[in-house]
Amino acid sequence: MLKEVFGSHKPVIAMAHFPPLPGTSLYDANKGMDGIVEYVARDLKAQLEKYVEFAKGHGFYAEARSEVGTDAITVLDRLAAGTARDYPSTMFFAGKLVFKEEDLISRFLHNQTSFLVQKKLVYQGLPMIILPIRAM
């Protein structure tokens, strides 16, 4: 099934959840940004383990790679390079939210990260497809 949908038996899927951020009422100033990074790293590992177990439970090979940092482009570039080294025929995918009516806030919150990563990867000879995701 994965081969038919993604063109690979080993697609990469990622997600992260964040605790309250600075400027919000539940933000823990005592833990600071280091606390946020530690929380995201733990949560990301737990989320990825669920995807790995799901894939393995359906008879597919699965592994997870993660890194938490403050510059998404640099982190994604580093993860992609490592993945491509280990799996030379890797195809990368990203999603881009598409709004019926885009405003300044949606442009700021849902920026151009996927396009910037695609540009870096393509110039390294790594294929990446950006899929539009319709926002409600």
FIDOSE-761011 format. One record per atom (N, C-alpha, C, O): z, y, x; residue in one letter; residue number from 0. Coordinates in steps of 0.2 Angstrom, whole numbers, plus 5000, padded with zeros to 4 digits. Last residue first. Example, Ala and Ser with C-alpha at 12.3 -4.5 7.8 and 13.67 -1.06 7.14 Angstrom:
REM residues 2
5035:4989:5064:S:1
5036:4995:5068:S:1
5039:5000:5064:S:1
5040:5006:5067:S:1
5039:4972:5066:A:0
5039:4978:5062:A:0
5039:4984:5066:A:0
5042:4983:5071:A:0
//
This chain:
REM residues 136
5031:5124:4951:M:135
5031:5125:4944:M:135
5034:5132:4943:M:135
5035:5134:4937:M:135
5019:5121:4964:A:134
5026:5123:4962:A:134
5026:5125:4955:A:134
5021:5129:4952:A:134
5009:5109:4970:R:133
5010:5114:4965:R:133
5017:5115:4963:R:133
5021:5111:4962:R:133
5005:5107:4986:I:132
5010:5105:4982:I:132
5011:5110:4977:I:132
5013:5116:4978:I:132
4992:5102:4997:P:131
4995:5107:4992:P:131
4999:5104:4988:P:131
4998:5099:4985:P:131
4993:5096:5013:L:130
4992:5094:5006:L:130
4995:5100:5002:L:130
5001:5101:5003:L:130
4986:5096:5028:I:129
4991:5099:5024:I:129
4989:5098:5017:I:129
4983:5100:5015:I:129
4984:5085:5042:I:128
4982:5087:5035:I:128
4987:5090:5031:I:128
4993:5088:5031:I:128
4980:5083:5059:M:127
4985:5085:5054:M:127
4982:5087:5047:M:127
4977:5091:5048:M:127
4977:5075:5074:P:126
4975:5076:5067:P:126
4981:5078:5063:P:126
4986:5074:5063:P:126
4978:5081:5090:L:125
4982:5077:5085:L:125
4980:5079:5078:L:125
4980:5085:5077:L:125
4973:5089:5100:G:124
4969:5084:5099:G:124
4973:5079:5094:G:124
4971:5073:5093:G:124
4980:5101:5102:Q:123
4982:5095:5107:Q:123
4978:5089:5105:Q:123
4979:5084:5108:Q:123
4975:5108:5092:Y:122
4973:5110:5099:Y:122
4976:5105:5104:Y:122
4973:5106:5110:Y:122
4982:5102:5082:V:121
4975:5101:5082:V:121
4972:5103:5089:V:121
4968:5100:5092:V:121
4995:5106:5084:L:120
4993:5099:5084:L:120
4986:5098:5085:L:120
4984:5094:5090:L:120
4995:5120:5082:K:119
4997:5118:5088:K:119
4995:5110:5089:K:119
4992:5109:5094:K:119
4990:5121:5068:K:118
4986:5124:5074:K:118
4988:5121:5080:K:118
4984:5120:5084:K:118
5000:5114:5061:Q:117
4993:5111:5062:Q:117
4989:5114:5067:Q:117
4986:5110:5071:Q:117
5010:5123:5063:V:116
5011:5117:5066:V:116
5004:5113:5067:V:116
5002:5111:5072:V:116
5005:5134:5055:L:115
5006:5135:5062:L:115
5007:5128:5066:L:115
5005:5127:5072:L:115
5005:5128:5043:F:114
4998:5130:5046:F:114
4999:5131:5053:F:114
4995:5130:5057:F:114
5018:5125:5040:S:113
5014:5120:5041:S:113
5007:5122:5044:S:113
5004:5118:5048:S:113
5023:5139:5040:T:112
5025:5134:5045:T:112
5020:5128:5046:T:112
5018:5126:5051:T:112
5022:5150:5033:Q:111
5016:5147:5035:Q:111
5018:5142:5040:Q:111
5013:5140:5045:Q:111
5035:5150:5020:N:110
5030:5153:5025:N:110
5025:5149:5027:N:110
5023:5144:5023:N:110
5043:5152:5008:H:109
5039:5147:5009:H:109
5033:5149:5013:H:109
5027:5150:5011:H:109
5050:5164:5008:L:108
5054:5158:5008:L:108
5050:5152:5010:L:108
5052:5147:5013:L:108
5040:5174:5009:F:107
5045:5174:5014:F:107
5049:5167:5014:F:107
5049:5164:5020:F:107
5033:5171:4997:R:106
5029:5171:5003:R:106
5034:5170:5009:R:106
5033:5167:5014:R:106
5043:5173:4988:S:105
5040:5166:4989:S:105
5036:5165:4995:S:105
5036:5160:4998:S:105
5045:5187:4989:I:104
5050:5182:4990:I:104
5047:5175:4992:I:104
5050:5171:4996:I:104
5032:5192:4986:L:103
5035:5193:4993:L:103
5040:5188:4994:L:103
5041:5185:5000:L:103
5024:5180:4976:D:102
5026:5186:4977:D:102
5029:5187:4984:D:102
5029:5182:4988:D:102
5011:5171:4967:E:101
5015:5172:4973:E:101
5017:5179:4974:E:101
5014:5184:4973:E:101
5008:5162:4954:E:100
5009:5169:4956:E:100
5014:5170:4961:E:100
5020:5169:4961:E:100
5008:5148:4957:K:99
5003:5151:4952:K:99
5002:5159:4953:K:99
4997:5162:4954:K:99
5010:5142:4973:F:98
5013:5146:4967:F:98
5007:5149:4963:F:98
5002:5151:4966:F:98
5011:5129:4983:V:97
5006:5133:4980:V:97
5009:5136:4974:V:97
5010:5132:4969:V:97
5018:5123:4998:L:96
5019:5124:4991:L:96
5014:5130:4989:L:96
5013:5135:4992:L:96
5012:5111:5008:K:95
5012:5118:5007:K:95
5013:5119:5000:K:95
5008:5118:4996:K:95
5016:5097:5018:G:94
5015:5100:5012:G:94
5015:5107:5012:G:94
5019:5110:5016:G:94
5008:5087:5031:A:93
5013:5092:5029:A:93
5011:5094:5022:A:93
5005:5093:5019:A:93
5005:5073:5042:F:92
5004:5076:5035:F:92
5009:5081:5034:F:92
5015:5081:5037:F:92
4996:5065:5055:F:91
5001:5069:5053:F:91
5000:5073:5046:F:91
4994:5075:5045:F:91
4992:5050:5061:M:90
4989:5055:5057:M:90
4995:5059:5054:M:90
5000:5056:5051:M:90
4990:5040:5076:T:89
4995:5044:5071:T:89
4991:5049:5067:T:89
4987:5053:5071:T:89
4986:5032:5086:S:88
4981:5033:5080:S:88
4985:5037:5074:S:88
4983:5036:5069:S:88
4996:5031:5096:P:87
4990:5035:5097:P:87
4986:5037:5091:P:87
4982:5042:5091:P:87
5012:5031:5096:Y:86
5007:5028:5091:Y:86
5001:5032:5091:Y:86
5000:5037:5087:Y:86
5018:5037:5107:D:85
5020:5030:5105:D:85
5015:5026:5100:D:85
5014:5020:5100:D:85
5012:5049:5107:R:84
5012:5045:5113:R:84
5014:5038:5111:R:84
5010:5034:5114:R:84
5015:5053:5094:A:83
5008:5052:5096:A:83
5008:5048:5102:A:83
5003:5044:5103:A:83
5029:5055:5095:T:82
5026:5050:5090:T:82
5019:5048:5092:T:82
5017:5042:5092:T:82
5029:5066:5104:G:81
5033:5059:5105:G:81
5030:5054:5101:G:81
5029:5048:5103:G:81
5023:5076:5097:A:80
5020:5073:5103:A:80
5023:5067:5105:A:80
5019:5062:5108:A:80
5031:5077:5086:A:79
5024:5075:5085:A:79
5021:5072:5091:A:79
5018:5067:5092:A:79
5042:5082:5091:L:78
5043:5076:5088:L:78
5036:5073:5087:L:78
5035:5067:5088:L:78
5037:5095:5097:R:77
5040:5090:5101:R:77
5041:5083:5098:R:77
5039:5078:5101:R:77
5033:5101:5085:D:76
5028:5100:5090:D:76
5031:5094:5095:D:76
5027:5090:5097:D:76
5045:5102:5078:L:75
5040:5098:5075:L:75
5035:5096:5081:L:75
5032:5091:5081:L:75
5052:5111:5087:V:74
5055:5104:5085:V:74
5049:5100:5083:V:74
5049:5094:5085:V:74
5043:5122:5086:T:73
5045:5119:5093:T:73
5047:5112:5092:T:73
5045:5107:5095:T:73
5044:5126:5073:I:72
5038:5124:5076:I:72
5039:5120:5082:I:72
5035:5115:5083:I:72
5058:5128:5070:A:71
5055:5123:5067:A:71
5048:5121:5071:A:71
5047:5115:5071:A:71
5070:5133:5080:D:70
5063:5134:5079:D:70
5059:5128:5077:D:70
5058:5124:5080:D:70
5083:5127:5080:T:69
5082:5133:5076:T:69
5075:5136:5076:T:69
5073:5140:5072:T:69
5085:5109:5076:G:68
5084:5115:5081:G:68
5083:5122:5077:G:68
5082:5121:5070:G:68
5086:5092:5077:V:67
5088:5098:5073:V:67
5088:5104:5078:V:67
5091:5104:5084:V:67
5076:5078:5075:E:66
5079:5083:5079:E:66
5081:5089:5075:E:66
5077:5091:5071:E:66
5072:5061:5073:S:65
5074:5067:5070:S:65
5076:5071:5076:S:65
5078:5069:5081:S:65
5064:5046:5067:R:64
5065:5051:5073:R:64
5067:5058:5070:R:64
5064:5060:5065:R:64
5064:5030:5062:A:63
5065:5037:5060:A:63
5066:5040:5067:A:63
5069:5038:5071:A:63
5053:5016:5056:E:62
5058:5019:5061:E:62
5059:5026:5059:E:62
5055:5029:5056:E:62
5046:5002:5049:A:61
5049:5009:5048:A:61
5053:5010:5054:A:61
5057:5006:5056:A:61
5035:4990:5042:Y:60
5038:4993:5048:Y:60
5040:5000:5047:Y:60
5037:5004:5044:Y:60
5037:4984:5025:F:59
5034:4988:5030:F:59
5038:4989:5036:F:59
5044:4989:5036:F:59
5044:4977:5015:G:58
5040:4973:5020:G:58
5036:4977:5025:G:58
5032:4974:5028:G:58
5052:4984:5007:H:57
5046:4983:5004:H:57
5041:4980:5009:H:57
5035:4979:5008:H:57
5063:4987:5015:G:56
5064:4983:5010:G:56
5057:4981:5006:G:56
5057:4976:5002:G:56
5057:4996:5024:K:55
5058:4989:5027:K:55
5059:4984:5021:K:55
5057:4979:5021:K:55
5057:5007:5016:A:54
5051:5004:5018:A:54
5052:4997:5020:A:54
5047:4993:5019:A:54
5071:5008:5014:F:53
5067:5008:5008:F:53
5060:5004:5010:F:53
5058:5000:5007:F:53
5076:5010:5027:E:52
5078:5004:5023:E:52
5073:5003:5017:E:52
5072:4997:5015:E:52
5069:5023:5029:V:51
5068:5017:5033:V:51
5070:5011:5030:V:51
5066:5006:5030:V:51
5075:5031:5019:Y:50
5068:5030:5019:Y:50
5066:5024:5023:Y:50
5062:5020:5021:Y:50
5089:5030:5024:K:49
5087:5028:5017:K:49
5080:5026:5017:K:49
5078:5021:5014:K:49
5088:5036:5036:E:48
5090:5029:5036:E:48
5088:5026:5029:E:48
5086:5020:5029:E:48
5085:5049:5033:L:47
5080:5045:5036:L:47
5082:5038:5036:L:47
5077:5034:5035:L:47
5098:5053:5027:Q:46
5092:5053:5023:Q:46
5086:5049:5026:Q:46
5083:5045:5022:Q:46
5106:5052:5039:A:45
5107:5048:5033:A:45
5101:5048:5029:A:45
5100:5042:5026:A:45
5100:5062:5047:K:44
5100:5055:5050:K:44
5101:5050:5044:K:44
5098:5045:5043:K:44
5102:5073:5040:L:43
5095:5071:5041:L:43
5095:5064:5043:L:43
5091:5060:5041:L:43
5116:5074:5040:D:42
5113:5073:5034:D:42
5106:5070:5035:D:42
5103:5066:5031:D:42
5118:5076:5054:R:41
5121:5070:5051:R:41
5117:5069:5044:R:41
5116:5063:5043:R:41
5111:5088:5055:A:40
5109:5083:5059:A:40
5112:5076:5056:A:40
5108:5071:5056:A:40
5117:5097:5047:V:39
5110:5095:5045:V:39
5108:5089:5049:V:39
5105:5085:5047:V:39
5130:5097:5053:Y:38
5129:5095:5046:Y:38
5122:5093:5045:Y:38
5121:5087:5042:Y:38
5127:5103:5065:E:37
5130:5097:5065:E:37
5129:5093:5058:E:37
5127:5088:5058:E:37
5122:5116:5061:V:36
5117:5111:5064:V:36
5120:5104:5064:V:36
5116:5099:5063:V:36
5133:5121:5055:I:35
5127:5120:5051:I:35
5123:5115:5054:I:35
5120:5110:5051:I:35
5142:5122:5066:G:34
5144:5117:5060:G:34
5138:5116:5056:G:34
5137:5110:5053:G:34
5135:5132:5073:D:33
5136:5125:5076:D:33
5137:5120:5070:D:33
5135:5114:5070:D:33
5137:5143:5065:M:32
5130:5140:5065:M:32
5130:5133:5068:M:32
5127:5128:5066:M:32
5154:5140:5059:G:31
5148:5144:5062:G:31
5142:5140:5061:G:31
5141:5135:5058:G:31
5167:5136:5056:K:30
5162:5131:5059:K:30
5156:5135:5062:K:30
5153:5132:5067:K:30
5172:5148:5051:N:29
5175:5145:5056:N:29
5171:5140:5060:N:29
5171:5139:5066:N:29
5164:5151:5040:A:28
5163:5155:5046:A:28
5166:5152:5052:A:28
5164:5153:5058:A:28
5156:5142:5029:D:27
5162:5141:5033:D:27
5161:5145:5040:D:27
5158:5142:5044:D:27
5150:5148:5013:Y:26
5149:5148:5020:Y:26
5155:5147:5024:Y:26
5160:5151:5023:Y:26
5152:5151:5000:L:25
5155:5145:5002:L:25
5153:5144:5010:L:25
5155:5138:5012:L:25
5145:5163:4998:S:24
5152:5163:4997:S:24
5155:5157:4999:S:24
5161:5157:5001:S:24
5133:5168:5010:T:23
5135:5165:5004:T:23
5142:5164:5004:T:23
5146:5163:5009:T:23
5132:5172:5023:G:22
5130:5177:5018:G:22
5131:5174:5011:G:22
5131:5178:5006:G:22
5126:5157:5031:P:21
5129:5164:5031:P:21
5127:5169:5026:P:21
5121:5169:5024:P:21
5125:5143:5019:L:20
5122:5147:5024:L:20
5126:5154:5025:L:20
5129:5156:5020:L:20
5131:5128:5014:P:19
5130:5135:5013:P:19
5129:5139:5019:P:19
5132:5137:5024:P:19
5120:5115:5022:P:18
5126:5117:5018:P:18
5125:5124:5017:P:18
5120:5127:5018:P:18
5104:5108:5018:F:17
5108:5112:5022:F:17
5114:5114:5018:F:17
5114:5114:5012:F:17
5093:5093:5021:H:16
5098:5097:5016:H:16
5102:5102:5020:H:16
5105:5100:5026:H:16
5077:5088:5025:A:15
5083:5090:5027:A:15
5087:5094:5021:A:15
5084:5098:5018:A:15
5064:5076:5028:M:14
5068:5080:5023:M:14
5074:5082:5026:M:14
5077:5078:5030:M:14
5049:5067:5031:A:13
5055:5070:5033:A:13
5058:5075:5028:A:13
5054:5077:5024:A:13
5039:5053:5036:I:12
5041:5057:5030:I:12
5048:5060:5032:I:12
5052:5057:5035:I:12
5024:5046:5042:V:11
5031:5049:5044:V:11
5032:5054:5038:V:11
5028:5058:5036:V:11
5017:5029:5040:P:10
5017:5036:5039:P:10
5024:5039:5041:P:10
5029:5036:5041:P:10
5012:5016:5046:K:9
5018:5019:5048:K:9
5018:5027:5047:K:9
5018:5031:5051:K:9
5000:5011:5042:H:8
5005:5007:5040:H:8
5012:5011:5042:H:8
5017:5008:5040:H:8
4988:5023:5036:S:7
4992:5021:5041:S:7
4998:5016:5038:S:7
5000:5017:5033:S:7
4982:5029:5025:G:6
4978:5028:5031:G:6
4982:5025:5037:G:6
4979:5024:5042:G:6
4990:5032:5014:F:5
4991:5037:5020:F:5
4986:5035:5026:F:5
4985:5039:5030:F:5
4986:5022:5005:V:4
4988:5029:5003:V:4
4988:5034:5009:V:4
4985:5039:5008:V:4
4983:5011:5012:E:3
4978:5013:5007:E:3
4980:5021:5005:E:3
4975:5025:5004:E:3
4994:5009:5019:K:2
4988:5009:5023:K:2
4983:5013:5018:K:2
4979:5017:5020:K:2
5004:5007:5010:L:1
5004:5013:5014:L:1
4998:5014:5017:L:1
4996:5020:5018:L:1
5000:4994:5004:M:0
5000:5000:5000:M:0
5000:5006:5004:M:0
4996:5011:5003:M:0
//
